[in-house]
Amino acid sequence: MHVMLMTYGTRGDVQPFVALGRGLIQKGHRVTIAAPERFAGFITDHDLEFTPLTDALIALMDDPQFARASDPKASTFQKLRSLLAIGKKARGLQDTLLDDIFRAIEQGKPDVIVFHPKTFGALPIGRHFGIPVVMAQLIPSFIPTGDYPHMGIPDLGGKGRLGRSYNLLTGKLMYRLLNATLRRHICRWAARRNNGINARDLDIVKSCQSGAIRIIHAFSNAVINRPKDWPKHATVTGYWFLDGTAQTNPPDPAVQNFVERHKNLIYIGFGSMPGNDPTAMAEMIAKAISQSGGSDAAAIVATGWGGMRDINWPDNVLAVKEVPHDWLFPKVDIVIHHGGAGTCAAALRVGRPSIIIPFFGDQPFWTKRLHKLGVSPRPIKPEKLDATLLAEQIQTVFKTPSYRNNAERISQEITGENGIKTAIAQIAAAVKNSDGT
């Protein structure tokens, strides 16, 4: 079986699909990953076939407007203006992405397509070519539920029938709005390209709810329990972790030596989030580490997110561009991060508590989940972040064993799952059902 895995976004959007691809290969399947061109080496290094999608939309993260939109010090008006400017640029680039998706599917001729919602064009294009499709989600979206509100809507904490009704309504409203936007964009693209794609009846939400699309969710039931009001074809598989590869190799000797020499070790990294003042951030981090544990505390800081590369760090802080999470996290005591799905999963997998500063997108949603699970104190708002507050939270986590205990309990549940195996079974079932067998 030739499986095309199609994803878009940052490393956190790509790595789980690489893990799934490795699992499929081990089962004897042929796998092609369609992803942003910048990940070509990462994907082919894992012996997976690769077909490129444009980098242009991801490059918007390097745009000064993106930095302003995520700047905690910016006013609401400034953030809104920046977001509108980015949105305008993104709309013009979506056609290029859809062109690449069309080309990848037309040339690859896979037996089944497993697509990330960011590559939503795979649904009508795959159907155009008569190829079964499976939606793969790293976050719970597109299926309304009474268990929790849509992640873009405030959680009022309501209980009982009224609370569930509110949650369900937020999901229906937001998904309908998103669905209409996607359909309109596909229709305009198809009309301009005159490629025969019929998207007038595209209804991703209806397809999700009716069972026309099988949906696999790559997170753990221990973190988000599968809602009982979801349709039966929507599965929570467990996380897709990339194991047994170069990703788990030890980093350079300097990092290993630092880890061996220090206790009360902390990891600090904010993924792909931009940094507007790297020097001020570095000074704040160094001060917080000093205040939190004196000479006993130490930190490894991943600087790739915000340009903190040419800083004169104190001896108890080691700055690295990046370091494998699955190698480092078991060796630290606290993970301080932005609440990205991948970092949350990596910390939970090894039973480490988190301190989270969420910026936007799905980050506040995951932050709330981890706080509710008792593995993280209340999140720090980016605009409130300073050395004193961060040091206080570090001290709280060190002095409160329940954070570590809860994380270790959840780790055991995650370890008992086999997300990749479950996902592969769902993909195979989708192909079998499409054949009418």
URVENZI-V351765 format. One record per pair of residues at least 24 apart in sequence whose ideal C-beta (glycine too) atoms are under 10 Angstrom apart, sorted by the first residue. I is the first residue (numbers start at 1). J is the second residue. If there is no record, write none. Layout:
((I	J) (I	J))
//
This chain:
((1	27) (1	28) (1	29) (1	30) (1	31) (1	110) (1	111) (1	112) (1	427) (1	428) (1	431) (2	29) (2	30) (2	31) (2	32) (2	49) (2	108) (2	109) (2	110) (2	111) (2	112) (2	131) (3	27) (3	29) (3	30) (3	31) (3	32) (3	33) (3	110) (3	111) (3	112) (3	113) (3	114) (3	134) (3	424) (3	427) (3	428) (3	431) (4	30) (4	31) (4	32) (4	33) (4	34) (4	49) (4	51) (4	104) (4	105) (4	108) (4	109) (4	110) (4	111) (4	112) (4	113) (4	114) (4	115) (4	122) (4	126) (4	131) (4	133) (5	31) (5	32) (5	33) (5	34) (5	35) (5	43) (5	48) (5	49) (5	110) (5	112) (5	113) (5	114) (5	115) (5	116) (5	119) (5	134) (5	136) (5	427) (6	32) (6	33) (6	34) (6	35) (6	51) (6	53) (6	100) (6	101) (6	104) (6	105) (6	108) (6	110) (6	113) (6	114) (6	115) (6	116) (6	118) (6	119) (6	120) (6	121) (6	122) (6	125) (6	126) (6	133) (6	136) (7	33) (7	34) (7	35) (7	36) (7	39) (7	53) (7	114) (7	115) (7	116) (7	117) (7	118) (7	119) (7	122) (7	136) (7	138) (8	34) (8	35) (8	36) (8	39) (8	53) (8	54) (8	57) (8	58) (8	97) (8	100) (8	101) (8	115) (8	116) (8	117) (8	118) (8	119) (8	120) (8	122) (9	35) (9	36) (9	39) (9	57) (9	58) (9	61) (9	116) (9	118) (9	119) (9	138) (9	272) (10	36) (10	38) (10	39) (10	58) (10	61) (10	271) (10	272) (10	273) (10	340) (10	342) (11	36) (11	38) (11	39) (11	42) (11	271) (11	272) (11	304) (11	322) (11	340) (11	342) (12	138) (12	271) (12	272) (12	340) (12	341) (12	342) (12	343) (12	344) (12	345) (12	346) (12	362) (13	39) (13	58) (13	116) (13	117) (13	118) (13	119) (13	138) (13	272) (13	340) (13	341) (13	342) (14	38) (14	39) (14	42) (14	43) (14	116) (14	342) (15	39) (15	42) (15	43) (15	46) (15	138) (15	240) (15	241) (15	242) (15	247) (15	325) (15	342) (15	346) (16	116) (16	136) (16	138) (16	218) (16	219) (16	239) (16	240) (16	241) (16	242) (16	341) (16	342) (16	345) (16	419) (16	420) (16	423) (17	43) (17	48) (17	114) (17	115) (17	116) (17	136) (17	138) (17	218) (17	240) (17	242) (18	42) (18	43) (18	45) (18	46) (18	48) (18	240) (18	242) (18	245) (18	247) (19	46) (19	218) (19	239) (19	240) (19	241) (19	242) (19	243) (19	245) (19	247) (19	419) (19	420) (19	423) (20	114) (20	136) (20	216) (20	218) (20	237) (20	240) (20	242) (20	419) (20	420) (20	423) (20	424) (20	427) (21	46) (21	47) (21	48) (21	49) (21	50) (21	114) (21	240) (21	242) (21	420) (22	46) (22	47) (22	48) (22	240) (22	242) (22	243) (22	244) (22	245) (22	420) (23	240) (23	242) (23	243) (23	418) (23	419) (23	420) (23	421) (23	423) (23	424) (24	48) (24	114) (24	420) (24	423) (24	424) (24	427) (24	428) (25	49) (26	244) (26	420) (26	424) (27	420) (27	421) (27	424) (27	425) (27	428) (29	111) (29	112) (29	424) (29	427) (29	428) (30	110) (30	111) (31	110) (31	114) (32	104) (32	107) (32	108) (32	110) (32	113) (33	104) (33	114) (34	100) (34	101) (34	103) (34	104) (34	105) (34	108) (34	110) (34	113) (34	115) (34	116) (34	119) (34	122) (35	104) (35	116) (35	119) (36	97) (36	100) (37	100) (42	246) (42	247) (45	245) (45	246) (45	247) (46	242) (46	245) (46	246) (46	247) (47	245) (49	108) (51	100) (51	101) (51	103) (51	104) (51	105) (51	107) (51	108) (52	100) (52	103) (52	104) (53	96) (53	97) (53	98) (53	99) (53	100) (53	101) (53	103) (53	104) (53	118) (53	119) (54	93) (54	94) (54	95) (54	96) (54	97) (54	98) (54	99) (54	100) (54	101) (55	93) (55	96) (55	97) (56	89) (56	90) (56	92) (56	93) (56	94) (56	96) (56	97) (56	100) (57	86) (57	89) (57	90) (57	93) (57	94) (57	96) (57	97) (57	118) (58	93) (58	272) (59	89) (59	93) (60	85) (60	86) (60	87) (60	89) (60	90) (60	93) (61	86) (61	272) (61	273) (61	274) (62	272) (62	274) (63	89) (63	274) (64	274) (64	276) (65	89) (66	273) (66	274) (67	273) (67	274) (67	275) (67	276) (67	306) (68	274) (68	276) (69	274) (69	359) (69	360) (70	273) (70	274) (70	275) (70	276) (70	338) (70	359) (70	360) (70	361) (70	382) (71	274) (71	275) (71	276) (71	277) (71	359) (71	382) (71	383) (72	276) (72	357) (72	359) (72	381) (72	382) (72	383) (72	384) (72	385) (73	276) (73	277) (73	382) (73	383) (74	276) (74	383) (79	360) (83	360) (91	185) (91	188) (94	120) (94	121) (94	182) (94	185) (94	186) (94	188) (94	189) (95	121) (95	185) (95	188) (95	189) (95	192) (95	193) (96	189) (97	121) (97	189) (98	122) (98	124) (98	125) (98	185) (98	186) (98	188) (98	189) (98	190) (98	192) (98	193) (98	195) (98	197) (99	189) (99	193) (99	195) (101	125) (101	126) (102	128) (102	129) (102	189) (102	190) (102	193) (102	195) (102	197) (105	129) (105	131) (105	133) (106	195) (111	427) (111	431) (111	434) (111	435) (112	214) (112	427) (112	428) (112	430) (112	431) (112	434) (113	427) (113	430) (114	214) (114	216) (114	423) (114	424) (114	426) (114	427) (114	430) (115	213) (116	218) (117	141) (117	142) (117	178) (117	182) (117	204) (117	215) (120	178) (120	179) (120	181) (120	182) (120	183) (120	185) (120	186) (120	202) (120	204) (121	182) (121	185) (121	186) (121	189) (121	190) (121	197) (121	199) (121	202) (123	182) (123	186) (123	199) (123	202) (123	203) (123	204) (123	207) (123	212) (123	213) (124	182) (124	183) (124	186) (124	187) (124	189) (124	190) (124	197) (124	198) (124	199) (124	200) (124	201) (124	202) (124	204) (125	186) (125	190) (125	195) (125	197) (125	199) (127	197) (127	198) (127	199) (127	202) (127	207) (127	212) (128	190) (128	195) (128	196) (128	197) (128	198) (128	199) (129	197) (130	434) (131	431) (131	434) (132	213) (132	214) (132	427) (132	430) (132	431) (132	432) (132	433) (132	434) (132	435) (133	207) (133	212) (133	213) (133	214) (133	430) (133	434) (134	213) (134	214) (134	215) (134	216) (134	233) (134	423) (134	426) (134	427) (134	429) (134	430) (134	431) (135	204) (135	207) (135	208) (135	213) (135	214) (135	215) (135	216) (135	217) (135	234) (136	214) (136	215) (136	216) (136	217) (136	218) (136	237) (136	240) (136	423) (136	426) (136	427) (137	208) (137	215) (137	216) (137	217) (137	218) (137	219) (137	234) (137	236) (138	217) (138	218) (138	219) (138	239) (138	240) (138	340) (138	341) (138	342) (138	345) (138	362) (139	217) (139	218) (139	219) (139	224) (139	341) (139	361) (139	362) (139	365) (139	366) (140	171) (140	215) (140	217) (140	219) (140	224) (140	226) (140	227) (140	230) (140	234) (140	236) (140	362) (140	365) (141	171) (141	174) (141	175) (141	178) (141	208) (141	215) (141	217) (141	362) (141	365) (142	171) (142	174) (142	175) (142	178) (142	179) (142	204) (142	205) (142	207) (142	208) (142	209) (142	213) (142	215) (142	234) (143	171) (143	175) (143	205) (143	208) (143	209) (143	215) (143	217) (143	227) (143	229) (143	230) (143	231) (143	234) (144	168) (144	169) (144	170) (144	171) (144	172) (144	173) (144	174) (144	175) (144	176) (144	205) (144	208) (144	209) (144	227) (144	229) (144	230) (145	170) (145	171) (145	226) (145	227) (145	228) (145	229) (145	230) (145	234) (146	171) (146	227) (146	228) (146	229) (147	171) (147	224) (147	225) (147	226) (147	227) (147	228) (147	229) (147	230) (148	224) (148	227) (148	365) (148	368) (148	369) (148	372) (149	174) (149	365) (150	174) (150	175) (150	177) (150	178) (150	365) (151	361) (151	362) (151	363) (151	364) (151	365) (151	366) (151	368) (152	177) (152	178) (152	360) (152	361) (152	362) (152	364) (152	365) (154	364) (155	364) (155	365) (155	368) (155	372) (164	229) (167	227) (167	229) (168	229) (171	205) (172	205) (172	209) (174	205) (175	204) (175	205) (175	206) (175	208) (175	209) (176	203) (176	205) (176	206) (178	204) (178	205) (179	203) (179	204) (179	205) (179	206) (179	207) (179	208) (180	205) (208	233) (208	234) (209	233) (209	234) (211	433) (213	430) (214	426) (214	427) (214	429) (214	430) (214	431) (214	433) (214	434) (215	426) (215	430) (216	240) (216	419) (216	422) (216	423) (216	424) (216	425) (216	426) (216	427) (216	430) (217	419) (217	423) (218	341) (218	345) (218	419) (218	420) (218	422) (218	423) (219	341) (219	344) (219	345) (219	348) (219	366) (219	369) (219	414) (219	417) (219	419) (220	345) (220	348) (220	349) (220	410) (220	411) (220	413) (220	414) (220	415) (220	416) (220	417) (220	419) (221	413) (221	414) (221	417) (222	348) (222	373) (222	409) (222	410) (222	411) (222	412) (222	413) (222	414) (222	415) (222	416) (222	417) (223	341) (223	344) (223	345) (223	348) (223	366) (223	369) (223	370) (223	372) (223	373) (223	375) (223	410) (223	413) (223	414) (224	365) (224	366) (224	369) (224	373) (233	426) (233	429) (233	430) (233	433) (234	426) (235	422) (235	423) (235	425) (235	426) (235	429) (236	417) (236	419) (236	422) (237	417) (237	418) (237	419) (237	420) (237	421) (237	422) (237	423) (237	424) (237	425) (237	426) (238	413) (238	414) (238	415) (238	416) (238	417) (238	418) (238	419) (238	420) (238	421) (238	422) (238	423) (239	341) (239	342) (239	344) (239	345) (239	346) (239	348) (239	349) (239	414) (239	417) (239	418) (239	419) (239	420) (240	345) (240	419) (240	420) (240	422) (240	423) (241	326) (241	342) (241	345) (241	346) (241	349) (241	414) (241	417) (241	419) (241	420) (242	324) (242	325) (242	326) (242	420) (243	326) (243	420) (245	324) (245	326) (246	324) (247	324) (247	325) (247	326) (247	327) (248	324) (248	325) (248	326) (248	327) (249	324) (249	327) (250	323) (250	324) (250	327) (250	328) (251	300) (251	320) (251	322) (251	323) (251	324) (251	327) (251	328) (252	320) (252	323) (254	318) (254	320) (255	300) (255	318) (255	320) (255	323) (255	324) (255	327) (255	328) (255	331) (256	327) (256	331) (257	318) (258	298) (258	299) (258	300) (258	315) (258	316) (258	317) (258	318) (258	320) (259	298) (259	300) (259	318) (259	323) (259	327) (259	328) (259	331) (259	332) (260	331) (261	298) (261	315) (261	316) (261	318) (262	296) (262	297) (262	298) (262	299) (262	300) (262	315) (262	316) (262	317) (262	318) (262	331) (262	332) (263	293) (263	296) (263	297) (263	298) (263	333) (264	289) (264	292) (264	293) (264	294) (264	295) (264	296) (264	297) (264	298) (264	299) (264	316) (264	332) (264	333) (264	334) (264	394) (264	398) (265	297) (265	298) (265	299) (265	300) (265	316) (265	318) (265	328) (265	331) (265	332) (265	333) (265	334) (266	292) (266	293) (266	297) (266	298) (266	299) (266	300) (266	301) (266	316) (266	317) (266	332) (266	333) (266	334) (266	335) (266	336) (266	355) (266	394) (266	397) (266	398) (267	299) (267	300) (267	301) (267	302) (267	323) (267	325) (267	328) (267	329) (267	331) (267	332) (267	333) (267	334) (267	335) (267	336) (267	337) (267	343) (267	346) (267	347) (267	352) (267	354) (268	299) (268	300) (268	301) (268	302) (268	303) (268	308) (268	317) (268	319) (268	332) (268	334) (268	335) (268	336) (268	337) (268	355) (268	357) (268	390) (269	300) (269	301) (269	302) (269	303) (269	304) (269	305) (269	306) (269	320) (269	322) (269	323) (269	325) (269	328) (269	335) (269	336) (269	337) (269	338) (269	340) (269	343) (270	301) (270	302) (270	303) (270	304) (270	305) (270	306) (270	336) (270	337) (270	338) (270	339) (270	340) (270	343) (270	357) (270	359) (270	363) (270	382) (271	302) (271	304) (271	305) (271	322) (271	337) (271	338) (271	339) (271	340) (271	341) (271	342) (271	343) (271	359) (271	363) (272	304) (272	305) (272	306) (272	338) (272	340) (272	359) (273	305) (273	306) (273	337) (273	338) (273	339) (273	340) (273	357) (273	358) (273	359) (273	360) (273	363) (273	382) (274	305) (274	306) (274	307) (274	359) (275	303) (275	304) (275	305) (275	306) (275	307) (275	308) (276	306) (276	307) (277	306) (277	307) (277	308) (278	303) (278	305) (278	306) (278	307) (278	308) (278	309) (278	310) (278	311) (279	307) (279	308) (279	310) (279	311) (279	312) (280	308) (281	305) (281	306) (281	307) (281	308) (281	311) (281	385) (282	306) (282	307) (282	308) (282	309) (282	310) (282	311) (282	312) (282	313) (282	317) (282	319) (283	308) (283	311) (283	312) (283	313) (283	387) (284	385) (284	386) (284	387) (284	388) (284	389) (284	390) (284	391) (285	311) (285	313) (285	314) (285	317) (285	319) (285	336) (285	387) (285	390) (286	311) (286	312) (286	313) (286	314) (286	316) (286	317) (286	387) (287	314) (287	386) (287	387) (287	388) (287	390) (287	391) (288	336) (288	385) (288	386) (288	387) (288	388) (288	389) (288	390) (288	391) (288	392) (288	393) (288	394) (289	313) (289	314) (289	316) (289	317) (289	387) (289	390) (289	391) (289	394) (290	314) (290	316) (290	317) (290	387) (290	391) (291	387) (291	388) (291	390) (291	391) (291	392) (291	394) (291	395) (292	334) (292	387) (292	388) (292	390) (292	391) (292	392) (292	393) (292	394) (292	395) (292	396) (292	397) (292	398) (293	333) (293	391) (293	394) (293	395) (293	398) (296	398) (297	333) (297	334) (297	391) (297	394) (297	395) (297	398) (298	332) (298	333) (299	332) (299	334) (299	336) (299	394) (300	328) (300	331) (300	332) (301	336) (302	328) (302	337) (302	343) (305	337) (305	338) (325	349) (325	350) (326	350) (333	394) (333	397) (333	398) (333	404) (334	376) (334	393) (334	394) (334	397) (334	398) (334	403) (334	404) (335	375) (335	376) (335	397) (335	407) (336	376) (336	380) (336	390) (336	393) (336	394) (336	397) (337	363) (337	366) (337	367) (337	376) (338	363) (338	366) (338	367) (338	382) (339	363) (339	364) (339	365) (339	366) (339	367) (339	368) (339	369) (339	370) (339	376) (339	379) (340	366) (341	365) (341	366) (342	366) (344	369) (344	370) (344	375) (344	376) (345	414) (345	419) (347	375) (347	376) (347	407) (347	410) (347	411) (348	373) (348	375) (348	376) (348	406) (348	407) (348	408) (348	410) (348	411) (348	413) (348	414) (349	407) (349	410) (349	411) (349	414) (349	415) (350	407) (350	408) (350	411) (350	414) (350	415) (351	375) (351	404) (351	405) (351	406) (351	407) (351	408) (351	409) (351	410) (351	411) (351	412) (351	414) (351	415) (352	397) (352	403) (352	404) (352	407) (352	408) (352	411) (353	377) (353	396) (353	397) (353	398) (353	400) (353	401) (353	402) (353	403) (353	404) (353	405) (353	406) (353	407) (353	408) (354	379) (354	397) (354	403) (354	407) (355	379) (355	380) (355	390) (355	393) (355	394) (355	396) (355	397) (355	403) (356	380) (356	393) (357	381) (357	382) (357	384) (357	385) (357	389) (357	390) (357	393) (358	382) (370	403) (370	406) (370	407) (370	410) (373	403) (373	406) (373	407) (373	409) (373	410) (374	400) (374	402) (374	403) (374	405) (374	406) (374	407) (374	409) (374	410) (375	402) (375	403) (375	404) (375	405) (375	406) (375	407) (375	408) (375	409) (375	410) (375	411) (376	403) (376	406) (376	407) (377	403))
//
